[in-house]
Amino acid sequence: MAGPSRTLSGVEPTSDSNLQRGRACVYCRRRKMKCDGRKPICGPCERANRAHECEYADSQGRSTADYLEEDISRIESRIYELEHPREAAVSAVFLYHPYKQPQRRTQMSSIMQVLDSSRPPFPGSVSNADAWWNSPEPPMNMVENLVDTFIPYASDCGFFLDIERFRRDVLLPHPIGHHSRPSPALLATVYLFGITLNDSAAVKAHEKTFLSRALSSLPASLSGIHPRKAIHALQAEILLSNYFYVSGRFLEGRYHTAASVSLAVGTVMLNPSATTLRSPDADAVEEVERMDGCWTTITLDKAWAVAMATYPNLPDSSEMLNMLWPGENTPGTSPSTVSQFLDGTEHQTALMSPKTLVAKAVILWERANSLVVSWKPDTGLSQSADFSSAFALLDARIAELRHKMAFVEQPHSPGMRRTVVVGRGLVHAAMLQLHGAFAQTSLESKEKCLISAKTILELAADPDLLGESTYICPIFATIWAAACEVAFDEIGSLRATRLAWAHDVATATESELVGLLDGALDVMRRFRTWPLLNSYILKIEQAYAAV
């Protein structure tokens, strides 16, 4: 008996009647044609010269075309989501086949990866569990984005560590918590600022997540074996203080300010017996960081004590009075102490750093506040003489510092330029604080207040000084508001005088103040996305309208 015949390809021919169900090629099955099931090209398709249309379904009964059509449909849906984010956010529930095997992968898969990487963080998405904001730390590309968003505003936020070293250490290829990288609490706090400063609404949506992470990381920040845990904890506390202040959450801001003072007293140079941050192997950069950390704590504490009409957590001590100013422990400088500055006996230096300007201005601002608060009109002659002597001495120190502002080092970055703006504003805020209580009875005090208020408004109204910034040290908001109050009082007085004399034309002083107020408001409105600034802007606009 003759054996079965074979084709030249060696594949045994079969008839459609012998094929199992579903074994015919897709083309023949769809057109209900007889198919011999030969692979890779069946006989009918080969004879009809349509080899490119002959394909077989996989074990799930799906062909390559089915997969391509599905991918195209997904891509079209994804593009629509990106073009209509609000609609997508309402109804976004992303499903998947729980038993689908990834045996077929097309070129469309790589396209979908690109599209999915830009997926906004829709609430309720089943992928949220694996999203970057729920990981212990964001992926490195997101880390780099957040840190680079934060760096231009680092000095405004109270960041005192060496920024180049910090960035280098953040991007080291080690897991979070590794001793070579910044501490988890500091990283979480910097990421928090990177998120709040970010232009992307999708990124900003995770602010609460990272705030919670920063706060939960703080209690353990001083435990463990991280070599720089103390100074990193101090930096995290200072950043969080400024975060809460600019968010208008003053109680929490004061809490973290007090925590930073406690850390500074226990671990930095405010306590001569403390050696926690004084590693024998510390290099010059780390020593500068230690000094800057100390001064950042002092200025934060004293400035916000004045702004909130309370007492600083850190009283003036002999250790603080004998401290050197930031940057004055480097070769080539003539060191001077706080005590020498207040006594008027400090060494004359060619230039003053922006950080030193801020530190000196805050010291004077807080001293002026303490002195004025202590004044009682019914005091005896002896106390009155003591007050007058202290008042004259402080007035002279403020005037001297105002003169020396012309000798501040040229800022090398927009951040340092804003630091100079804040420092100059603080000097004039000290003058307002000292003379404000006597402006109604002393013509000299009134003139000094008016000059300082005008200068602060000029600083706020100059867009070149603040650049294209969308964030500024929050204490500047309180300085600006104080200057506006002085301007409102003067405008009201001038208009009342005009009304009494039936004059319709504004005086030059009134026109100047109105122009400065308008210009300052125009610039400061740029910062109204921050709750503290927005609150001041609303109050100032209301008061301005009532003048």
TORMI-223460 format. One record per residue (C-alpha): x, z, y; residue in one letter. Coordinates in steps of 0.05 Angstrom, whole numbers, padded with zeros to 5 digits, always signed. Layout:
<recs>
XZYA/...
</recs>
This chain:
<recs>
+00000+00000+00000M/+00028-00020+00066A/+00045+00037+00113G/+00016+00042+00183P/+00043-00006+00233S/+00082+00020+00294R/+00093-00007+00363T/+00161-00026+00389L/+00164+00040+00427S/+00158+00079+00362G/+00094+00114+00383V/+00039+00112+00333E/-00022+00075+00360P/-00090+00108+00356T/-00159+00087+00373S/-00205+00122+00423D/-00248+00145+00366S/-00190+00182+00336N/-00169+00217+00402L/-00186+00289+00412Q/-00233+00304+00470R/-00196+00303+00537G/-00135+00267+00509R/-00150+00200+00543A/-00113+00184+00607C/-00148+00202+00672V/-00160+00129+00692Y/-00194+00110+00626C/-00233+00174+00622R/-00262+00167+00692R/-00283+00095+00678R/-00307+00110+00607K/-00258+00060+00577M/-00227+00062+00509K/-00157+00093+00512C/-00104+00094+00457D/-00072+00158+00486G/-00003+00127+00486R/+00048+00161+00532K/+00074+00154+00583P/+00031+00091+00595I/-00030+00077+00552C/-00043+00008+00524G/-00103-00011+00568P/-00067+00009+00632C/-00004-00027+00611E/-00042-00091+00595R/-00080-00087+00661A/-00015-00077+00700N/-00036-00010+00729R/+00019+00035+00702A/+00022+00073+00769H/-00050+00096+00759E/-00041+00120+00688C/-00031+00195+00683E/-00052+00251+00638Y/-00082+00319+00656A/-00044+00383+00641D/-00068+00439+00595S/-00118+00461+00648Q/-00147+00391+00653G/-00117+00378+00722R/-00076+00318+00742S/-00021+00312+00794T/-00072+00280+00841A/-00116+00341+00833D/-00058+00386+00854Y/-00041+00341+00913L/-00113+00340+00937E/-00116+00416+00932E/-00051+00423+00971D/-00076+00376+01025I/-00140+00416+01030S/-00101+00481+01038R/-00056+00450+01091I/-00115+00424+01130E/-00148+00493+01127S/-00083+00527+01149R/-00074+00479+01207I/-00145+00494+01230Y/-00130+00569+01226E/-00069+00560+01270L/-00107+00518+01320E/-00167+00566+01321H/-00137+00636+01311P/-00198+00674+01336R/-00246+00640+01288E/-00197+00649+01231A/-00187+00723+01246A/-00261+00737+01237V/-00269+00705+01169S/-00199+00705+01140A/-00201+00725+01067V/-00146+00690+01028F/-00161+00681+00954L/-00118+00658+00897Y/-00129+00640+00823H/-00110+00704+00785P/-00091+00667+00721Y/-00061+00604+00750K/+00008+00589+00722Q/+00060+00562+00771P/+00080+00506+00724Q/+00067+00450+00773R/+00103+00450+00840R/+00098+00392+00888T/+00133+00376+00953Q/+00071+00404+00987M/+00093+00474+00966S/+00151+00475+01015S/+00105+00452+01070I/+00058+00509+01054M/+00115+00559+01057Q/+00130+00537+01129V/+00057+00541+01149L/+00046+00608+01115D/+00108+00637+01150S/+00071+00631+01216S/+00007+00662+01190R/-00020+00712+01241P/-00030+00783+01215P/-00105+00778+01202F/-00137+00845+01185P/-00162+00845+01114G/-00114+00793+01089S/-00096+00807+01016V/-00024+00791+01033S/-00018+00851+01081N/+00011+00896+01028A/+00072+00851+01025D/+00075+00835+01100A/+00138+00849+01140W/+00105+00905+01180W/+00089+00944+01117N/+00159+00939+01088S/+00208+00997+01098P/+00243+00951+01146E/+00226+00882+01173P/+00265+00823+01144P/+00331+00810+01179M/+00307+00751+01219N/+00251+00795+01248M/+00300+00852+01259V/+00344+00806+01299E/+00284+00782+01339N/+00261+00852+01356L/+00330+00878+01375V/+00345+00817+01418D/+00278+00826+01453T/+00295+00899+01467F/+00367+00890+01490I/+00353+00860+01560P/+00312+00922+01577Y/+00355+00973+01540A/+00381+01007+01603S/+00310+01010+01632D/+00287+01047+01570C/+00342+01099+01572G/+00388+01068+01520F/+00458+01097+01528F/+00494+01075+01464L/+00544+01017+01466D/+00496+00958+01460I/+00545+00910+01427E/+00564+00960+01372R/+00492+00978+01362F/+00470+00906+01351R/+00528+00894+01304R/+00511+00956+01263D/+00437+00939+01261V/+00451+00871+01230L/+00498+00896+01176L/+00475+00874+01106P/+00458+00945+01083H/+00391+00978+01069P/+00358+01023+01119I/+00388+01092+01117G/+00458+01068+01101H/+00510+01108+01139H/+00540+01045+01170S/+00475+01026+01204R/+00436+01065+01258P/+00392+01121+01233S/+00321+01103+01209P/+00289+01141+01267A/+00330+01103+01319L/+00318+01036+01285L/+00243+01048+01282A/+00242+01067+01356T/+00281+01006+01377V/+00235+00962+01335Y/+00176+00996+01370L/+00203+00975+01438F/+00219+00906+01411G/+00146+00899+01390I/+00117+00924+01456T/+00163+00879+01496L/+00148+00819+01453N/+00111+00758+01480D/+00074+00747+01414S/+00006+00779+01409A/+00012+00776+01333A/+00075+00819+01337V/+00046+00867+01388K/-00011+00881+01340A/+00035+00925+01299H/+00055+00972+01356E/+00016+01031+01326K/+00047+01020+01258T/+00118+01025+01285F/+00101+01083+01332L/+00076+01122+01272S/+00139+01103+01234R/+00184+01125+01290A/+00149+01192+01297L/+00149+01205+01223S/+00223+01190+01218S/+00244+01240+01272L/+00235+01305+01233P/+00287+01283+01182A/+00334+01252+01232S/+00381+01312+01233L/+00383+01321+01158S/+00425+01280+01110G/+00497+01257+01116I/+00492+01202+01169H/+00557+01210+01210P/+00521+01199+01277R/+00455+01231+01261K/+00455+01277+01322A/+00469+01226+01376I/+00422+01176+01343H/+00367+01229+01342A/+00380+01242+01416L/+00375+01168+01431Q/+00310+01162+01393A/+00279+01221+01430E/+00298+01192+01498I/+00269+01124+01480L/+00205+01155+01456L/+00200+01197+01520S/+00202+01134+01562N/+00154+01098+01515Y/+00102+01153+01525F/+00114+01157+01600Y/+00104+01083+01611V/+00043+01087+01566S/+00013+01139+01612G/+00017+01193+01557R/+00052+01247+01598F/+00043+01306+01552L/+00076+01270+01494E/+00130+01245+01542G/+00146+01316+01564R/+00147+01339+01492Y/+00200+01288+01472H/+00238+01301+01536T/+00241+01375+01517A/+00265+01354+01447A/+00320+01312+01477S/+00343+01371+01520V/+00344+01416+01459S/+00387+01365+01422L/+00433+01357+01482A/+00443+01432+01490V/+00457+01441+01417G/+00500+01382+01403T/+00529+01350+01466V/+00574+01374+01522M/+00520+01416+01554L/+00542+01468+01504N/+00618+01475+01505P/+00618+01510+01437S/+00579+01455+01403A/+00621+01404+01364T/+00567+01365+01328T/+00580+01302+01367L/+00654+01314+01379R/+00685+01282+01320S/+00761+01286+01320P/+00762+01213+01300D/+00716+01191+01358A/+00743+01133+01397D/+00737+01120+01472A/+00671+01083+01464V/+00639+01141+01427E/+00664+01190+01480E/+00631+01148+01534V/+00567+01147+01493E/+00569+01223+01488R/+00577+01230+01563M/+00523+01178+01578D/+00476+01211+01528G/+00484+01277+01564C/+00471+01247+01633W/+00412+01206+01609T/+00381+01270+01583T/+00393+01306+01649I/+00364+01251+01692T/+00304+01241+01647L/+00287+01315+01648D/+00297+01327+01722K/+00264+01262+01746A/+00200+01272+01707W/+00198+01346+01726A/+00193+01324+01799V/+00144+01268+01783A/+00098+01316+01745M/+00106+01374+01794A/+00135+01420+01741T/+00201+01453+01725Y/+00257+01419+01687P/+00272+01441+01617N/+00346+01445+01634L/+00364+01493+01691P/+00428+01483+01730D/+00483+01518+01692S/+00557+01527+01704S/+00571+01477+01649E/+00527+01424+01682M/+00555+01437+01751L/+00626+01427+01724N/+00609+01362+01688M/+00641+01297+01708L/+00597+01240+01730W/+00584+01184+01679P/+00642+01136+01676G/+00690+01182+01712E/+00728+01205+01651N/+00762+01137+01644T/+00833+01121+01665P/+00841+01099+01737G/+00786+01143+01766T/+00789+01206+01807S/+00744+01254+01770P/+00695+01296+01810S/+00643+01346+01788T/+00570+01358+01805V/+00590+01421+01842S/+00640+01384+01885Q/+00588+01331+01901F/+00537+01383+01923L/+00589+01420+01964D/+00613+01357+01998G/+00684+01364+01971T/+00686+01310+01917E/+00741+01259+01914H/+00728+01194+01948Q/+00725+01135+01900T/+00728+01061+01916A/+00665+01043+01877L/+00608+01080+01844M/+00576+01058+01779S/+00501+01046+01776P/+00494+01103+01726K/+00530+01150+01773T/+00484+01129+01830L/+00423+01146+01788V/+00452+01212+01765A/+00469+01235+01836K/+00403+01212+01864A/+00363+01250+01811V/+00404+01313+01823I/+00387+01309+01898L/+00314+01291+01885W/+00303+01351+01840E/+00342+01397+01888R/+00300+01373+01946A/+00236+01387+01907N/+00259+01457+01887S/+00279+01474+01958L/+00214+01450+01989V/+00172+01485+01937V/+00207+01551+01953S/+00191+01545+02027W/+00139+01594+02055K/+00121+01590+02129P/+00114+01666+02135D/+00184+01683+02109T/+00229+01729+02148G/+00286+01707+02193L/+00339+01717+02140S/+00304+01675+02088Q/+00286+01624+02141S/+00359+01618+02161A/+00380+01610+02088D/+00327+01556+02079F/+00349+01519+02142S/+00422+01521+02119S/+00405+01495+02049A/+00359+01442+02080F/+00413+01416+02127A/+00465+01414+02071L/+00418+01375+02025L/+00398+01328+02081D/+00471+01313+02093A/+00485+01299+02019R/+00426+01251+02016I/+00449+01215+02079A/+00519+01209+02051E/+00495+01181+01985L/+00451+01132+02022R/+00512+01108+02060H/+00553+01103+01995K/+00501+01058+01962M/+00537+01000+01995A/+00596+01015+01950F/+00561+01012+01883V/+00594+00967+01831E/+00567+00897+01827Q/+00516+00896+01770P/+00539+00851+01713H/+00470+00842+01682S/+00397+00839+01703P/+00387+00907+01669G/+00442+00939+01711M/+00413+00906+01773R/+00347+00941+01759R/+00385+01006+01748T/+00414+00998+01819V/+00344+00986+01846V/+00319+01050+01812V/+00380+01088+01837G/+00370+01065+01909R/+00296+01082+01904G/+00313+01152+01879L/+00359+01165+01938V/+00302+01149+01986H/+00253+01188+01942A/+00298+01249+01952A/+00293+01239+02028M/+00217+01233+02023L/+00214+01296+01980Q/+00257+01336+02029L/+00223+01315+02094H/+00152+01299+02070G/+00126+01370+02079A/+00149+01371+02151F/+00130+01300+02173A/+00067+01325+02207Q/+00104+01374+02252T/+00173+01342+02260S/+00184+01274+02291L/+00253+01270+02259E/+00224+01283+02190S/+00169+01232+02201K/+00219+01179+02221E/+00263+01193+02161K/+00203+01189+02114C/+00181+01124+02145L/+00250+01092+02139I/+00255+01113+02066S/+00185+01089+02049A/+00199+01021+02080K/+00264+01015+02040T/+00229+01031+01975I/+00175+00980+01990L/+00228+00929+02007E/+00260+00942+01939L/+00194+00933+01904A/+00175+00871+01944A/+00240+00834+01931D/+00230+00790+01869P/+00304+00772+01868D/+00322+00845+01855L/+00274+00853+01797L/+00283+00782+01772G/+00234+00757+01720E/+00229+00825+01687S/+00164+00849+01658T/+00189+00920+01648Y/+00223+00971+01693I/+00242+01044+01686C/+00174+01080+01690P/+00200+01131+01741I/+00202+01075+01792F/+00126+01074+01790A/+00124+01145+01818T/+00175+01128+01872I/+00135+01066+01893W/+00070+01105+01894A/+00101+01159+01939A/+00125+01105+01988A/+00056+01074+01989C/+00025+01140+02009E/+00072+01146+02068V/+00055+01075+02089A/-00020+01087+02083F/-00015+01150+02126D/+00024+01113+02180E/-00023+01052+02179I/-00083+01098+02184G/-00052+01135+02243S/-00034+01070+02279L/-00104+01041+02269R/-00137+01105+02293A/-00095+01101+02356T/-00114+01028+02366R/-00187+01045+02358L/-00182+01101+02408A/-00151+01055+02459W/-00196+00996+02441A/-00137+00952+02422H/-00150+00897+02372D/-00078+00873+02361V/-00037+00909+02308A/+00029+00937+02329T/+00094+00910+02301A/+00102+00972+02257T/+00032+00964+02228E/+00042+00890+02213S/+00109+00905+02181E/+00080+00959+02136L/+00021+00915+02116V/+00069+00858+02098G/+00113+00905+02057L/+00053+00934+02020L/+00026+00864+02004D/+00093+00840+01980G/+00106+00902+01937A/+00036+00897+01906L/+00046+00824+01889D/+00111+00840+01852V/+00089+00904+01819M/+00026+00872+01791R/+00073+00836+01744R/+00081+00903+01708F/+00008+00922+01702R/+00007+00908+01628T/+00038+00977+01621W/-00014+01033+01626P/+00026+01076+01675L/+00039+01019+01723L/-00032+00994+01717N/-00058+01063+01734S/-00016+01068+01797Y/-00033+00997+01817I/-00108+01011+01812L/-00102+01075+01853K/-00059+01041+01906I/-00107+00982+01911E/-00165+01029+01921Q/-00128+01071+01973A/-00105+01008+02008Y/-00176+00982+02014A/-00198+01047+02045A/-00145+01048+02099V/
</recs>
